[in-house]
C-alpha cells in the first residue's frame, strides 16, 4: 500500500475509533442517569471504550509514528463531531437543569 493512502486510512480509522469512543460515552451517560447502578455502567463503559480505542490505535499505527499521529488527530477530531451531532440539551431539559441547584 502506498504511503499517502495508508496515512489517509489511519486518519479515517482514528476518526471512526473516536466516534465509537465518544459516541459510546454519550450513550452511556444517557443510560446511566436512569440506571439503578450508574457506577457499574460508567466503569464498564470506560473499560470497554478504552480497550477498543487502545487496541484500534495500536493496530492502525503498526509501529509507525506517522500513522499513530494521524490516528490520534482523527480520534480527537471525532470528539468535536460527536459534540456537534449530539448537540446541547434542548428546551425543557436545559431549563430544568439550570433550575435545580441541589442533589436529589
Secondary structure, DSSP 8 states (H G I E B T S, - for coil): --HHHHHHHHHHHHHHHHHHHHHHHHHHHHHHTT-S-HHHHHHHHHHHHHHHHHHHHHHHHTT-HHHHHHHHHHHHHHHHHHHHHH-S--HHHHHHHHH--S--
